[in-house]
Amino acid sequence: MTVLVTGGAGYIGAHTVRALRSSGRKVVVLDTLERGNREAVIDAELIVGDVADQGLVAKICGDKGVSSVIHFAAYKAVGESMLEPEKYWNNNVASTEKMLDVLTEQRVDKFVFSSSAAVYGTPLSMPVTESDPTKPESVYAETKLAVEKLLGAFSQNTDCRLRSVSLRYFNAAGASKDNRIGEDWSSSQNLVPQVMRALLDKDFKLEIFGNDYPTPDGTGVRDYIHVEDLAVAHVKALDYLESGGETLVCNIGTGSGTSVMQVIDLAEKISRKKVPYRIAARRAGDPISVFADARLAEKKLGWKAARGLPEIIESAYEWHRTHPNGYRRGN
Ligand SMILES: NC(=O)c1ccc[n+]([C@@H]2O[C@H](COP(=O)([O-])OP(=O)(O)OC[C@H]3O[C@@H](n4cnc5c(N)ncnc54)[C@H](O)[C@@H]3O)[C@@H](O)[C@H]2O)c1
């Protein structure tokens, strides 16, 4: 009974591998390492390869006795997806479908998928619930919604009915409490690592995209979820499937919104340094305010965020301060 974690050498996958190991599960990681790091895979076997390699996926399932899959492997940069849409459709959707074909042949029937709050686009009201309309505003978001739909179709397959939980993450951030793994700013455009870079790299200035939104301080509002809370949500999703739970789509957020300026203020307080920044134009497709209604996750999975923004900023600052060169550049 092994869990196959695709993309387990990436940011969220690596934290989840550790949470799975703590829950007593056997884990095997499949990752190309194109955007992940060997060093981030702790206490689990890493197989370097592509989820689209059907022979390899079949061999792993057979050799390791895979009974469930957590699927992180994907490209995640919204801007890049608009410039290179085919690359995103191929890797995020076509490769996933290839893998799903093998999993059904191999009778693997439990699947947890990394979806995204990006599927909602600009929500009509806040907090956003799972039954709100989906209106993807990027190719990236389209690919996430396409896989959710694909999983809906696979759950109807009568030979091997694949049950799945699609977790619509809000904004993952922070680092592990023991300071071993974090989010390298060289491979992420997300706000928290970029704020950390502005604090620690004297040649870098943060750009804030718009300060004239109709929010209390004019900057965009998001729901920041600690990566270790997010990791636990995957363990809970597997527990749910293992106890017979049906296919589910579920928000994973804290339920409260934080503005860009609030993130900066707290980072300045914790680091006792100034964040150098400049105000840039709004970015097309950036919603004003997005935060989750997280009640379904609590009801169905028994999951609720346990950490808040202070733990996110403190852990991220500690990891970046002690790993100024990230993973790749050696510390
Ligand atoms: N980071 C966030 O805030 C966030 C929010 C919503 C959804 N997500 C989704 O969560 C997942 C994980 O995100 P992350 O932040 O850890 O990203 P990441 O880029 O750090 O990790 C993705 C990993 O997948 C690997 N990979 C990519 N394509 C592969 C393939 N075809 N075969 C095998 N390995 C492959 C990469 O090498 C990388 O290690 C992604 O699917 C992403 O879209 C992330």
The ligand as a Gaussian input file, in Angstrom:
#p B3LYP/6-31G(d) Opt

LIG

0 1
 N        1.967000      27.066000      -5.156000
 C        0.689000      27.431000      -5.085000
 O        0.325000      28.413000      -4.422000
 C       -0.362000      26.623000      -5.829000
 C       -1.687000      27.080000      -5.812000
 C       -2.655000      26.319000      -6.459000
 C       -2.323000      25.140000      -7.106000
 N       -1.030000      24.731000      -7.133000
 C       -0.712000      23.467000      -7.814000
 O       -0.069000      22.610000      -6.907000
 C        0.873000      21.775000      -7.573000
 C        2.213000      21.878000      -6.885000
 O        2.607000      23.243000      -6.850000
 P        4.051000      23.662000      -6.365000
 O        3.941000      25.062000      -5.904000
 O        4.594000      22.637000      -5.432000
 O        4.820000      23.600000      -7.747000
 P        6.325000      23.174000      -8.088000
 O        6.630000      23.704000      -9.438000
 O        7.227000      23.521000      -6.962000
 O        6.204000      21.578000      -8.156000
 C        5.759000      20.883000      -9.296000
 C        6.684000      19.698000      -9.478000
 O        6.191000      18.885000     -10.547000
 C        7.309000      18.445000     -11.334000
 N        6.764000      18.124000     -12.672000
 C        6.198000      18.990000     -13.564000
 N        5.769000      18.318000     -14.647000
 C        6.061000      16.998000     -14.429000
 C        5.831000      15.812000     -15.175000
 N        5.255000      15.844000     -16.369000
 N        6.221000      14.633000     -14.627000
 C        6.824000      14.587000     -13.411000
 N        7.091000      15.688000     -12.681000
 C        6.691000      16.877000     -13.172000
 C        8.283000      19.593000     -11.290000
 O        9.603000      19.179000     -11.573000
 C        8.113000      20.077000      -9.844000
 O        9.004000      19.418000      -8.964000
 C        0.869000      22.221000      -9.030000
 O        0.024000      21.352000      -9.738000
 C        0.277000      23.610000      -8.962000
 O       -0.388000      23.945000     -10.152000
 C       -0.040000      25.443000      -6.504000

